[in-house]
Amino acid sequence: MLSTKVVCDAARRCGAAQVVLISTDRAVSPTNVMGASKRVAELVVQASATEASTTRFAMVRFGNVLSSSGSVVPCSVARSLRAARSPSLTRRSSIIS
């Protein structure tokens, strides 16, 4: 968690264009240390985004392993990926510009 703060601060000082935190769906309602630490890392990135800077701070949450119990990736997307086809995003709200 401290390392996330260090990275955000260093990116701001160096004038990095962007920092992207890759998180997990387990950060939504953490039930273990991994989920809790990911949630705190998300809060650190959110706080960094509110500070004046030219660096853009963003986060993305990914789900579990494809087709595993509790996976947030729909079966149709999993099939596309296994068949080496590009999955389609159908919701405009899924696209960040």
Backbone as JSON Lines, residues from 0, in Angstrom:
{"i":0,"aa":"M","n":[0.83,-1.18,0.0],"ca":[0.0,0.0,0.0],"c":[0.88,1.25,0.0]}
{"i":1,"aa":"L","n":[1.94,1.2,0.77],"ca":[2.88,2.32,0.77],"c":[3.52,2.47,-0.61]}
{"i":2,"aa":"S","n":[3.77,1.35,-1.26],"ca":[4.41,1.42,-2.58],"c":[3.52,2.14,-3.59]}
{"i":3,"aa":"T","n":[2.21,2.02,-3.48],"ca":[1.3,2.73,-4.38],"c":[1.46,4.23,-4.2]}
{"i":4,"aa":"K","n":[1.56,4.67,-2.97],"ca":[1.76,6.1,-2.67],"c":[3.1,6.57,-3.23]}
{"i":5,"aa":"V","n":[4.13,5.76,-3.05],"ca":[5.46,6.12,-3.55],"c":[5.44,6.26,-5.08]}
{"i":6,"aa":"V","n":[4.78,5.31,-5.76],"ca":[4.69,5.36,-7.22],"c":[3.92,6.6,-7.68]}
{"i":7,"aa":"C","n":[2.79,6.88,-7.02],"ca":[1.99,8.05,-7.4],"c":[2.77,9.35,-7.21]}
{"i":8,"aa":"D","n":[3.46,9.46,-6.09],"ca":[4.25,10.67,-5.82],"c":[5.39,10.82,-6.83]}
{"i":9,"aa":"A","n":[6.07,9.71,-7.14],"ca":[7.19,9.75,-8.08],"c":[6.69,10.11,-9.49]}
{"i":10,"aa":"A","n":[5.55,9.56,-9.87],"ca":[4.98,9.86,-11.19],"c":[4.66,11.35,-11.31]}
{"i":11,"aa":"R","n":[4.1,11.9,-10.26],"ca":[3.77,13.33,-10.27],"c":[5.04,14.17,-10.36]}
{"i":12,"aa":"R","n":[6.05,13.84,-9.55],"ca":[7.31,14.6,-9.56],"c":[8.01,14.53,-10.91]}
{"i":13,"aa":"C","n":[7.96,13.36,-11.55],"ca":[8.66,13.17,-12.83],"c":[7.85,13.64,-14.02]}
{"i":14,"aa":"G","n":[6.59,14.01,-13.79],"ca":[5.75,14.47,-14.88],"c":[5.25,13.35,-15.78]}
{"i":15,"aa":"A","n":[5.08,12.16,-15.21],"ca":[4.55,11.04,-16.0],"c":[3.17,11.41,-16.54]}
{"i":16,"aa":"A","n":[2.88,10.95,-17.72],"ca":[1.59,11.27,-18.33],"c":[0.44,10.57,-17.6]}
{"i":17,"aa":"Q","n":[0.68,9.34,-17.16],"ca":[-0.44,8.56,-16.63],"c":[0.05,7.46,-15.7]}
{"i":18,"aa":"V","n":[-0.76,7.17,-14.69],"ca":[-0.57,6.02,-13.81],"c":[-1.88,5.25,-13.81]}
{"i":19,"aa":"V","n":[-1.79,3.94,-14.07],"ca":[-2.98,3.09,-14.06],"c":[-2.79,1.99,-13.03]}
{"i":20,"aa":"L","n":[-3.69,1.94,-12.07],"ca":[-3.68,0.88,-11.07],"c":[-4.56,-0.25,-11.56]}
{"i":21,"aa":"I","n":[-4.02,-1.45,-11.63],"ca":[-4.82,-2.62,-11.98],"c":[-5.26,-3.27,-10.69]}
{"i":22,"aa":"S","n":[-6.56,-3.27,-10.46],"ca":[-7.11,-3.79,-9.22],"c":[-7.91,-5.06,-9.5]}
{"i":23,"aa":"T","n":[-8.66,-5.49,-8.52],"ca":[-9.42,-6.73,-8.61],"c":[-10.83,-6.51,-8.09]}
{"i":24,"aa":"D","n":[-11.75,-7.33,-8.56],"ca":[-13.12,-7.22,-8.07],"c":[-13.2,-7.55,-6.57]}
{"i":25,"aa":"R","n":[-12.19,-8.15,-6.04],"ca":[-12.16,-8.48,-4.6],"c":[-12.02,-7.23,-3.73]}
{"i":26,"aa":"A","n":[-11.7,-6.1,-4.35],"ca":[-11.57,-4.85,-3.6],"c":[-12.93,-4.23,-3.29]}
{"i":27,"aa":"V","n":[-13.99,-4.72,-3.93],"ca":[-15.32,-4.13,-3.74],"c":[-15.79,-4.29,-2.3]}
{"i":28,"aa":"S","n":[-15.81,-5.49,-1.81],"ca":[-16.17,-5.79,-0.41],"c":[-15.12,-6.74,0.14]}
{"i":29,"aa":"P","n":[-13.97,-6.2,0.51],"ca":[-12.85,-7.06,0.89],"c":[-13.16,-7.97,2.08]}
{"i":30,"aa":"T","n":[-12.78,-9.24,1.91],"ca":[-12.96,-10.22,2.99],"c":[-11.63,-10.81,3.42]}
{"i":31,"aa":"N","n":[-10.53,-10.34,2.8],"ca":[-9.21,-10.84,3.18],"c":[-8.17,-9.73,2.99]}
{"i":32,"aa":"V","n":[-6.95,-10.02,3.34],"ca":[-5.89,-9.01,3.29],"c":[-5.63,-8.54,1.86]}
{"i":33,"aa":"M","n":[-5.66,-9.47,0.9],"ca":[-5.41,-9.08,-0.49],"c":[-6.46,-8.09,-0.97]}
{"i":34,"aa":"G","n":[-7.73,-8.39,-0.73],"ca":[-8.79,-7.48,-1.15],"c":[-8.71,-6.14,-0.44]}
{"i":35,"aa":"A","n":[-8.41,-6.17,0.85],"ca":[-8.31,-4.93,1.63],"c":[-7.14,-4.08,1.15]}
{"i":36,"aa":"S","n":[-6.0,-4.71,0.85],"ca":[-4.84,-3.94,0.39],"c":[-5.1,-3.34,-1.0]}
{"i":37,"aa":"K","n":[-5.81,-4.07,-1.86],"ca":[-6.17,-3.51,-3.16],"c":[-7.12,-2.33,-2.99]}
{"i":38,"aa":"R","n":[-8.05,-2.42,-2.05],"ca":[-8.99,-1.32,-1.81],"c":[-8.24,-0.08,-1.33]}
{"i":39,"aa":"V","n":[-7.3,-0.26,-0.42],"ca":[-6.52,0.88,0.07],"c":[-5.7,1.48,-1.08]}
{"i":40,"aa":"A","n":[-5.13,0.63,-1.93],"ca":[-4.38,1.13,-3.09],"c":[-5.29,1.97,-4.0]}
{"i":41,"aa":"E","n":[-6.54,1.52,-4.18],"ca":[-7.49,2.3,-4.98],"c":[-7.74,3.66,-4.35]}
{"i":42,"aa":"L","n":[-7.88,3.69,-3.03],"ca":[-8.12,4.97,-2.34],"c":[-6.91,5.9,-2.48]}
{"i":43,"aa":"V","n":[-5.71,5.34,-2.46],"ca":[-4.5,6.15,-2.63],"c":[-4.49,6.77,-4.03]}
{"i":44,"aa":"V","n":[-4.83,5.98,-5.05],"ca":[-4.85,6.5,-6.42],"c":[-5.95,7.56,-6.57]}
{"i":45,"aa":"Q","n":[-7.11,7.31,-5.96],"ca":[-8.19,8.31,-6.01],"c":[-7.75,9.61,-5.37]}
{"i":46,"aa":"A","n":[-7.09,9.52,-4.23],"ca":[-6.62,10.73,-3.55],"c":[-5.58,11.45,-4.41]}
{"i":47,"aa":"S","n":[-4.7,10.7,-5.05],"ca":[-3.69,11.3,-5.92],"c":[-4.33,12.03,-7.09]}
{"i":48,"aa":"A","n":[-5.44,11.5,-7.57],"ca":[-6.13,12.12,-8.71],"c":[-6.73,13.47,-8.35]}
{"i":49,"aa":"T","n":[-6.98,13.7,-7.07],"ca":[-7.59,14.97,-6.66],"c":[-6.55,16.08,-6.45]}
{"i":50,"aa":"E","n":[-5.28,15.7,-6.39],"ca":[-4.22,16.69,-6.18],"c":[-3.83,17.32,-7.52]}
{"i":51,"aa":"A","n":[-3.47,18.58,-7.5],"ca":[-3.09,19.3,-8.72],"c":[-1.87,18.64,-9.34]}
{"i":52,"aa":"S","n":[-2.01,18.25,-10.6],"ca":[-0.92,17.57,-11.29],"c":[-1.26,17.46,-12.77]}
{"i":53,"aa":"T","n":[-0.22,17.32,-13.59],"ca":[-0.45,17.03,-15.0],"c":[-0.57,15.53,-15.23]}
{"i":54,"aa":"T","n":[-0.23,14.74,-14.23],"ca":[-0.32,13.27,-14.33],"c":[-1.77,12.84,-14.17]}
{"i":55,"aa":"R","n":[-2.22,11.97,-15.04],"ca":[-3.58,11.42,-14.97],"c":[-3.52,10.1,-14.2]}
{"i":56,"aa":"F","n":[-4.36,9.97,-13.19],"ca":[-4.42,8.76,-12.38],"c":[-5.72,8.01,-12.68]}
{"i":57,"aa":"A","n":[-5.61,6.71,-12.94],"ca":[-6.78,5.91,-13.29],"c":[-6.68,4.53,-12.65]}
{"i":58,"aa":"M","n":[-7.83,3.87,-12.56],"ca":[-7.88,2.51,-12.02],"c":[-8.76,1.66,-12.92]}
{"i":59,"aa":"V","n":[-8.47,0.38,-12.94],"ca":[-9.32,-0.58,-13.63],"c":[-9.42,-1.81,-12.74]}
{"i":60,"aa":"R","n":[-10.63,-2.35,-12.66],"ca":[-10.83,-3.58,-11.89],"c":[-11.09,-4.73,-12.86]}
{"i":61,"aa":"F","n":[-10.36,-5.81,-12.64],"ca":[-10.59,-7.01,-13.43],"c":[-11.2,-8.07,-12.54]}
{"i":62,"aa":"G","n":[-11.93,-8.98,-13.16],"ca":[-12.57,-10.07,-12.43],"c":[-11.64,-11.24,-12.25]}
{"i":63,"aa":"N","n":[-12.22,-12.3,-11.75],"ca":[-11.49,-13.53,-11.5],"c":[-11.05,-14.18,-12.8]}
{"i":64,"aa":"V","n":[-10.43,-15.33,-12.65],"ca":[-10.01,-16.12,-13.8],"c":[-11.24,-16.45,-14.65]}
{"i":65,"aa":"L","n":[-11.09,-16.43,-15.96],"ca":[-12.21,-16.69,-16.86],"c":[-12.93,-17.99,-16.51]}
{"i":66,"aa":"S","n":[-14.24,-17.91,-16.46],"ca":[-15.13,-19.05,-16.22],"c":[-14.98,-19.68,-14.84]}
{"i":67,"aa":"S","n":[-14.3,-19.01,-13.93],"ca":[-14.2,-19.56,-12.58],"c":[-15.42,-19.16,-11.78]}
{"i":68,"aa":"S","n":[-15.6,-19.76,-10.65],"ca":[-16.71,-19.43,-9.78],"c":[-16.58,-17.97,-9.35]}
{"i":69,"aa":"G","n":[-17.61,-17.19,-9.55],"ca":[-17.59,-15.78,-9.15],"c":[-16.98,-14.85,-10.18]}
{"i":70,"aa":"S","n":[-16.62,-15.38,-11.35],"ca":[-16.02,-14.54,-12.38],"c":[-17.03,-13.52,-12.88]}
{"i":71,"aa":"V","n":[-16.56,-12.29,-13.1],"ca":[-17.44,-11.25,-13.62],"c":[-17.39,-11.17,-15.13]}
{"i":72,"aa":"V","n":[-16.53,-11.97,-15.75],"ca":[-16.43,-11.99,-17.2],"c":[-17.49,-12.94,-17.75]}
{"i":73,"aa":"P","n":[-18.41,-12.43,-18.57],"ca":[-19.47,-13.29,-19.1],"c":[-18.9,-14.44,-19.92]}
{"i":74,"aa":"C","n":[-19.63,-15.53,-19.98],"ca":[-19.19,-16.71,-20.72],"c":[-18.94,-16.42,-22.19]}
{"i":75,"aa":"S","n":[-19.73,-15.54,-22.8],"ca":[-19.54,-15.23,-24.23],"c":[-18.19,-14.56,-24.46]}
{"i":76,"aa":"V","n":[-17.78,-13.7,-23.55],"ca":[-16.47,-13.05,-23.68],"c":[-15.37,-14.09,-23.48]}
{"i":77,"aa":"A","n":[-15.55,-14.97,-22.51],"ca":[-14.56,-16.02,-22.26],"c":[-14.4,-16.9,-23.5]}
{"i":78,"aa":"R","n":[-15.51,-17.26,-24.15],"ca":[-15.44,-18.07,-25.37],"c":[-14.7,-17.33,-26.47]}
{"i":79,"aa":"S","n":[-14.96,-16.04,-26.62],"ca":[-14.27,-15.24,-27.65],"c":[-12.78,-15.22,-27.42]}
{"i":80,"aa":"L","n":[-12.38,-15.03,-26.17],"ca":[-10.96,-14.98,-25.86],"c":[-10.28,-16.32,-26.1]}
{"i":81,"aa":"R","n":[-10.96,-17.42,-25.72],"ca":[-10.39,-18.75,-25.96],"c":[-10.27,-19.03,-27.46]}
{"i":82,"aa":"A","n":[-11.17,-18.49,-28.26],"ca":[-11.13,-18.69,-29.71],"c":[-10.23,-17.66,-30.4]}
{"i":83,"aa":"A","n":[-9.53,-16.87,-29.62],"ca":[-8.59,-15.85,-30.12],"c":[-9.3,-14.78,-30.95]}
{"i":84,"aa":"R","n":[-10.56,-14.51,-30.61],"ca":[-11.29,-13.41,-31.25],"c":[-11.34,-12.25,-30.26]}
{"i":85,"aa":"S","n":[-11.44,-11.05,-30.78],"ca":[-11.55,-9.87,-29.92],"c":[-12.97,-9.77,-29.37]}
{"i":86,"aa":"P","n":[-13.13,-9.63,-28.05],"ca":[-14.48,-9.44,-27.51],"c":[-14.98,-8.04,-27.83]}
{"i":87,"aa":"S","n":[-16.28,-7.88,-27.89],"ca":[-16.88,-6.58,-28.19],"c":[-17.38,-5.93,-26.92]}
{"i":88,"aa":"L","n":[-17.17,-4.63,-26.8],"ca":[-17.78,-3.86,-25.72],"c":[-19.05,-3.27,-26.27]}
{"i":89,"aa":"T","n":[-20.16,-3.56,-25.63],"ca":[-21.43,-3.08,-26.15],"c":[-21.99,-1.92,-25.36]}
{"i":90,"aa":"R","n":[-21.47,-1.66,-24.2],"ca":[-21.96,-0.53,-23.4],"c":[-21.05,0.66,-23.59]}
{"i":91,"aa":"R","n":[-21.6,1.79,-23.97],"ca":[-20.81,3.02,-24.1],"c":[-20.2,3.41,-22.76]}
{"i":92,"aa":"S","n":[-20.91,3.11,-21.66],"ca":[-20.39,3.48,-20.34],"c":[-19.14,2.69,-19.97]}
{"i":93,"aa":"S","n":[-18.84,1.62,-20.71],"ca":[-17.64,0.81,-20.44],"c":[-16.4,1.44,-21.04]}
{"i":94,"aa":"I","n":[-16.58,2.41,-21.89],"ca":[-15.46,3.01,-22.61],"c":[-15.1,4.35,-21.97]}
{"i":95,"aa":"I","n":[-13.83,4.48,-21.59],"ca":[-13.35,5.73,-20.97],"c":[-12.52,6.45,-22.01]}
{"i":96,"aa":"S","n":[-12.89,7.67,-22.29],"ca":[-12.12,8.42,-23.29],"c":[-11.25,9.45,-22.63]}
